[in-house]
Amino acid sequence: MRVILPAVLGSLLGFLALALAVQDEPTLPTPLLAIFSPGLKIAEMVTPVKHESLGSTFGGFLRVAIGVNASLYFAIFAVAGYLVDRRLSRST
């Protein structure tokens, strides 16, 4: 449970962060966008330059962006869960 809950929450929040970042990319400043959705900027740098089909390129872009965002938010939720668990175990 200590790993599953942060993983599920991280995946959901990572996907939503990417969706909001793609929608608001033209209006948000780049540093703010990179803080909340680093997967978007990393996927832009990693996306292959060679000419492939649009579906293949977009699919690769989404895999990288969602994976990076999910990893970031998983780490945040895992650390938060650890800190809460540690604090609760000290008080009892």
MIVO-801570 format. One record per residue: residue number from 1; x, y, z of N, C-alpha, C in turn. Coordinates in Angstrom, 2 decimals, padded with zeros to 5 digits, always signed. Example, Ala and Ser with C-alpha at 12.3 -4.5 7.8 and 13.67 -1.06 7.14 Angstrom:
<sites>
(1 (+013.19 -005.69 +007.80) (+012.30 -004.50 +007.80) (+013.20 -003.30 +007.80))
(2 (+012.85 -002.25 +007.08) (+013.67 -001.06 +007.14) (+012.90 +000.03 +007.87))
</sites>
This chain:
<sites>
(1 (+000.82 -001.19 +000.00) (+000.00 +000.00 +000.00) (+000.87 +001.26 +000.00))
(2 (+002.05 +001.17 +000.62) (+002.92 +002.34 +000.68) (+003.46 +002.73 -000.68))
(3 (+003.50 +001.78 -001.60) (+004.01 +002.08 -002.94) (+002.87 +002.27 -003.93))
(4 (+001.81 +001.52 -003.75) (+000.71 +001.53 -004.73) (-000.04 +002.86 -004.72))
(5 (-000.38 +003.36 -003.56) (-001.13 +004.62 -003.48) (-000.35 +005.80 -004.08))
(6 (+000.93 +006.00 -003.72) (+001.67 +007.09 -004.38) (+001.83 +006.88 -005.88))
(7 (+001.94 +005.63 -006.32) (+002.08 +005.37 -007.75) (+000.80 +005.72 -008.50))
(8 (-000.32 +005.34 -007.94) (-001.60 +005.65 -008.59) (-001.85 +007.16 -008.60))
(9 (-001.66 +007.78 -007.44) (-001.86 +009.23 -007.37) (-000.87 +009.98 -008.26))
(10 (+000.37 +009.52 -008.29) (+001.38 +010.15 -009.14) (+001.05 +010.03 -010.62))
(11 (+000.56 +008.87 -011.02) (+000.18 +008.69 -012.43) (-000.98 +009.60 -012.81))
(12 (-001.99 +009.65 -011.96) (-003.15 +010.50 -012.25) (-002.77 +011.98 -012.29))
(13 (-002.03 +012.42 -011.28) (-001.65 +013.83 -011.23) (-000.66 +014.17 -012.34))
(14 (+000.22 +013.24 -012.68) (+001.16 +013.47 -013.79) (+000.45 +013.63 -015.11))
(15 (-000.58 +012.81 -015.34) (-001.36 +012.91 -016.57) (-002.13 +014.23 -016.61))
(16 (-002.74 +014.60 -015.49) (-003.49 +015.85 -015.44) (-002.57 +017.07 -015.59))
(17 (-001.39 +017.00 -015.00) (-000.43 +018.11 -015.14) (-000.01 +018.27 -016.60))
(18 (+000.19 +017.15 -017.28) (+000.54 +017.23 -018.70) (-000.61 +017.80 -019.52))
(19 (-001.82 +017.38 -019.23) (-002.97 +017.91 -019.96) (-003.12 +019.41 -019.77))
(20 (-002.96 +019.87 -018.54) (-003.05 +021.32 -018.29) (-001.88 +022.07 -018.90))
(21 (-000.70 +021.48 -018.87) (+000.48 +022.14 -019.44) (+000.35 +022.28 -020.95))
(22 (-000.13 +021.26 -021.62) (-000.29 +021.33 -023.07) (-001.35 +022.37 -023.43))
(23 (-002.41 +022.42 -022.66) (-003.49 +023.37 -022.93) (-003.04 +024.81 -022.71))
(24 (-002.26 +025.05 -021.65) (-001.88 +026.42 -021.28) (-000.45 +026.77 -021.66))
(25 (+000.20 +025.98 -022.48) (+001.61 +026.23 -022.81) (+001.85 +027.61 -023.40))
(26 (+001.02 +028.11 -024.31) (+001.30 +029.44 -024.87) (+001.16 +030.58 -023.87))
(27 (+000.37 +030.40 -022.82) (+000.12 +031.51 -021.90) (+000.98 +031.47 -020.63))
(28 (+001.49 +030.30 -020.27) (+002.28 +030.18 -019.05) (+003.75 +030.45 -019.32))
(29 (+004.45 +031.08 -018.37) (+005.90 +031.25 -018.53) (+006.60 +029.89 -018.48))
(30 (+007.68 +029.76 -019.22) (+008.39 +028.48 -019.32) (+008.87 +027.94 -017.98))
(31 (+009.45 +028.76 -017.09) (+009.89 +028.19 -015.80) (+008.74 +027.61 -014.97))
(32 (+007.60 +028.26 -014.98) (+006.44 +027.76 -014.25) (+005.95 +026.46 -014.87))
(33 (+005.95 +026.39 -016.16) (+005.53 +025.19 -016.87) (+006.47 +024.03 -016.57))
(34 (+007.76 +024.30 -016.51) (+008.75 +023.25 -016.24) (+008.65 +022.75 -014.81))
(35 (+008.18 +023.57 -013.88) (+008.04 +023.13 -012.49) (+006.87 +022.16 -012.35))
(36 (+005.73 +022.50 -012.92) (+004.53 +021.68 -012.75) (+004.44 +020.52 -013.72))
(37 (+005.06 +020.61 -014.87) (+005.04 +019.52 -015.84) (+006.40 +019.41 -016.54))
(38 (+007.39 +018.89 -015.83) (+008.71 +018.77 -016.45) (+008.72 +017.78 -017.60))
(39 (+007.76 +016.86 -017.61) (+007.69 +015.87 -018.68) (+007.48 +016.50 -020.04))
(40 (+006.76 +017.59 -020.09) (+006.51 +018.27 -021.36) (+007.80 +018.78 -021.97))
(41 (+008.61 +019.45 -021.18) (+009.87 +020.01 -021.69) (+010.88 +018.90 -022.00))
(42 (+010.94 +017.87 -021.17) (+011.87 +016.77 -021.43) (+011.45 +016.02 -022.68))
(43 (+010.15 +015.81 -022.87) (+009.68 +015.12 -024.07) (+009.96 +015.94 -025.32))
(44 (+009.90 +017.26 -025.22) (+010.24 +018.09 -026.38) (+011.71 +017.92 -026.76))
(45 (+012.58 +017.75 -025.77) (+014.00 +017.58 -026.06) (+014.33 +016.18 -026.55))
(46 (+013.59 +015.17 -026.09) (+013.91 +013.78 -026.38) (+013.21 +013.28 -027.65))
(47 (+012.14 +013.91 -028.06) (+011.39 +013.46 -029.22) (+012.33 +013.31 -030.42))
(48 (+012.24 +012.18 -031.11) (+013.18 +011.93 -032.21) (+013.06 +012.95 -033.34))
(49 (+014.20 +013.26 -033.93) (+014.24 +014.22 -035.02) (+013.95 +013.54 -036.35))
(50 (+014.20 +012.23 -036.43) (+013.97 +011.53 -037.69) (+012.48 +011.53 -038.04))
(51 (+012.20 +011.46 -039.30) (+010.82 +011.54 -039.78) (+010.15 +010.18 -039.65))
(52 (+009.17 +010.12 -038.79) (+008.34 +008.93 -038.61) (+006.89 +009.34 -038.77))
(53 (+006.00 +008.38 -038.63) (+004.59 +008.71 -038.73) (+004.18 +009.58 -037.55))
(54 (+003.13 +010.34 -037.75) (+002.66 +011.25 -036.70) (+002.25 +010.49 -035.45))
(55 (+001.60 +009.35 -035.63) (+001.17 +008.54 -034.49) (+002.35 +008.02 -033.68))
(56 (+003.39 +007.58 -034.36) (+004.57 +007.07 -033.68) (+005.29 +008.18 -032.92))
(57 (+005.44 +009.33 -033.54) (+006.11 +010.45 -032.89) (+005.30 +010.95 -031.70))
(58 (+004.00 +011.10 -031.87) (+003.15 +011.60 -030.78) (+003.06 +010.58 -029.65))
(59 (+003.00 +009.30 -030.01) (+002.96 +008.25 -028.99) (+004.22 +008.24 -028.15))
(60 (+005.37 +008.39 -028.79) (+006.63 +008.46 -028.05) (+006.69 +009.69 -027.16))
(61 (+006.20 +010.81 -027.68) (+006.16 +012.06 -026.91) (+005.31 +011.87 -025.66))
(62 (+004.14 +011.28 -025.80) (+003.26 +011.08 -024.65) (+003.84 +010.12 -023.63))
(63 (+004.48 +009.04 -024.10) (+005.08 +008.08 -023.18) (+006.15 +008.74 -022.32))
(64 (+007.00 +009.54 -022.94) (+008.06 +010.21 -022.20) (+007.47 +011.23 -021.23))
(65 (+006.57 +012.06 -021.71) (+006.00 +013.13 -020.88) (+005.22 +012.58 -019.69))
(66 (+004.37 +011.61 -019.91) (+003.58 +011.04 -018.82) (+004.48 +010.28 -017.86))
(67 (+005.48 +009.57 -018.37) (+006.40 +008.84 -017.51) (+007.20 +009.75 -016.59))
(68 (+007.70 +010.84 -017.13) (+008.47 +011.79 -016.31) (+007.57 +012.46 -015.27))
(69 (+006.41 +012.90 -015.69) (+005.49 +013.54 -014.73) (+005.04 +012.56 -013.65))
(70 (+004.71 +011.33 -014.04) (+004.28 +010.34 -013.06) (+005.41 +010.03 -012.07))
(71 (+006.64 +009.96 -012.56) (+007.78 +009.71 -011.67) (+007.97 +010.85 -010.68))
(72 (+007.87 +012.07 -011.16) (+008.01 +013.23 -010.29) (+006.95 +013.23 -009.20))
(73 (+005.70 +013.07 -009.58) (+004.63 +013.13 -008.59) (+004.61 +011.89 -007.70))
(74 (+005.06 +010.74 -008.19) (+005.22 +009.56 -007.33) (+006.24 +009.86 -006.24))
(75 (+007.36 +010.45 -006.62) (+008.40 +010.78 -005.63) (+007.87 +011.76 -004.59))
(76 (+007.12 +012.75 -005.04) (+006.55 +013.73 -004.10) (+005.59 +013.06 -003.12))
(77 (+004.69 +012.21 -003.64) (+003.73 +011.54 -002.76) (+004.41 +010.51 -001.87))
(78 (+005.43 +009.83 -002.35) (+006.14 +008.85 -001.53) (+006.86 +009.53 -000.37))
(79 (+007.51 +010.65 -000.64) (+008.19 +011.39 +000.43) (+007.17 +011.95 +001.42))
(80 (+006.08 +012.49 +000.92) (+005.04 +013.02 +001.81) (+004.46 +011.91 +002.68))
(81 (+004.21 +010.75 +002.09) (+003.69 +009.62 +002.87) (+004.68 +009.15 +003.91))
(82 (+005.95 +009.13 +003.55) (+006.99 +008.74 +004.51) (+007.04 +009.72 +005.68))
(83 (+006.98 +011.00 +005.38) (+007.04 +012.01 +006.44) (+005.82 +011.93 +007.36))
(84 (+004.66 +011.73 +006.79) (+003.44 +011.61 +007.60) (+003.52 +010.34 +008.46))
(85 (+003.95 +009.23 +007.88) (+004.06 +007.98 +008.62) (+005.08 +008.11 +009.75))
(86 (+006.17 +008.78 +009.46) (+007.21 +008.98 +010.49) (+006.69 +009.84 +011.63))
(87 (+005.95 +010.88 +011.27) (+005.42 +011.77 +012.29) (+004.37 +011.06 +013.15))
(88 (+003.52 +010.26 +012.52) (+002.50 +009.53 +013.28) (+003.12 +008.47 +014.18))
(89 (+004.19 +007.83 +013.73) (+004.82 +006.80 +014.56) (+005.56 +007.41 +015.76))
(90 (+006.02 +008.64 +015.63) (+006.67 +009.31 +016.76) (+005.67 +009.69 +017.84))
(91 (+004.46 +010.06 +017.43) (+003.48 +010.54 +018.40) (+002.83 +009.39 +019.18))
(92 (+002.94 +008.17 +018.70) (+002.30 +007.06 +019.43) (+003.28 +006.29 +020.24))
</sites>
